Amino acid sequence: MQIVPVTYDHPDAVKLQEQVQLEYVQRYGEGDLTPMDPVQFAPPRGLYLIAYDAAGDPVATGAWRAMERHSENAAGYADGDAELKRMYVLPQARGLGLARRILAALEDSARAAGRLRMVLETGDKQPEAIALYLSSGYAPAAAKFGLYRTYDSSRCFTKPLAAD
């Protein structure tokens, strides 16, 4: 597997984003409506990664974008936050540790960019994602954030990005 940075609107990224949206529809009855702009994921204020298998096919994705206290849907964000977005692994590539590798690379990138805390929002119908985050040192957020912060099914997590 090879993990490489791409732009948010790269054709392979778009293809994987369409797949994750289909999974959201299956799990929640609708896709994720969070507004996102490709420039939010451009270094040094973000990063978008894709994992490719040995055949060169895109099989997993993950990204972060800088957020601040006064960002869109700002409740719960703090200055210096990096928001994790679009973590997804195709079903046929699950169980290979790709999500954990992408997550670690995103945390390293956000830390190097001076971000202080990684934050994320997921839903209660994604227990495998919640298990990944909890086992990677994330804790439930003191305050919810993002577009879905008022939903009962929303689960928000944070992790400090202090230098090791």
N, C-alpha and C positions, 0 to 999 in steps of 0.2 A: 504494500500500500504506500502511496505517495500522497502527502498532504501539502497542498500548494495554495498560496493566496491568489484570489481572483477578485474582480469587481463584482459588486452586488448584482449588476445587470448582465454579467457574463452569461452566455447561453446555457452553460451547464448549471450555473446557479439558478437561473430561471426555471430550468427543468426540475431541479430538486425542490425548489420552492413550490412549484405546482403539485409535486408529490406530497409534500408536507401539508399543503392546504387540503388535499383530498383526505388525508388521514384525520385532520381536524374535523372535517365534515362528518366522517364516519364516527368519530368519538363524541363530538359535541353538537352535530347538526348544522354547523356553519363553520366557515373558515375564519382565520385570524384577520381582523379588520384594522389592526394597529397600523397607523400611518408610518411608512418608512421611505426614505429618500436614499438613492444609491450613494450620494456624497457623504452620508452619515457613516458609511462603512469604509471610507478611504483613510489610509494611514495619514497622519498619526492619530486621528480621532476615532479610529475604528479599524476593523479588519474582518475580511470574509474569507473563510477557508473551505476548500473542497478536498475530500479524500478520493483518490482514484485507485481502482483495483489494478491488478497486473495486466489486464487487457486494455487499460486506459479509460475505463468507464467510470463516470462519477457515481459514487455510492454513499457519500455522507457529506454533511455540511455543518457549519457553525460560524457564528459571527459575534462581534461585539461593536457597540457604538457608545461614544461618550455621552453622558447625561449629566445634567446639573440640576440644582435645586429649582431653577426657573425654566426647565425644559418643558416641552409639550406633555400634557397629562402629568404635571410635575409632582403631585402629591406623593410623598414618600421618597423621592430622589434626594440625594445630597450632592453637593459640589464634589467632583472627583469620581463620580460613579462611572462604571463601565457596565452597560446593560447587555446581557447575553441574549442573542436572538438566533432563530432559525437552526437550532440544534436538531439534526435529523439524520437518521441512518436508514437506508432502504432495507426492507424486511430481509432480503437475501444476504445482507452483509452484517446483520445484527449478531451479537455474541463474539465479535472479533476484537473488542476493545477500542473500536474507532471513536466512539463518542468520548471516552475517557481521554484518548490521545488528543482529540481536537479541543476538548475542554482545557486540558493542560496548556496547549499551545496558545489558546486564546487568553488564558490567565497570564501567561508569561508576556505576551504582547501588550496586554493592557497595563501590566505592572511596569514594563519598560517605557510605556508612553506616559507614565506618571499618574495613572489612575489609582485611586485609593481603595476602592471596593468594587467587587463584581456583584451585580444584582440580576435577578431573573424572575420572570413570572411564568408559571405553567398552570396546568389545570389538574383537578383531582382525578380526571380520567386518564392520566398519564403516570401510573404508578412506577413504571420503569424509569422514567425521567426523574421523578422525585427520589427514587432509591439511588440513582447515580449522583445526584446533587448532595444528598445527605452523606453518602459514603465518600464524597470528595471534599468534605469540610464545610458545606453550606449549612446555614441555620435559618429557621423561619424568620422572616423579616418582622421587625417591630411594627412597621406600618406598611400596608400594601401600596403599590405604585402601578402606574401604567393604565392603559385603556380599560382593563378588566378589573380594576381594583375594587369595584363595588359588587362584583359577582361573588356569590357564595362559593362557587367552584374554583375560584382563583386561589393559587398558592404562590406566595412570593418568598424568595430566599436571598440571602446575602452571604458574602465571604470577604473578609478583609484581604487586601492584596499587598500587605507589608512585605518588604524585601526579605528574602530568606537569609 
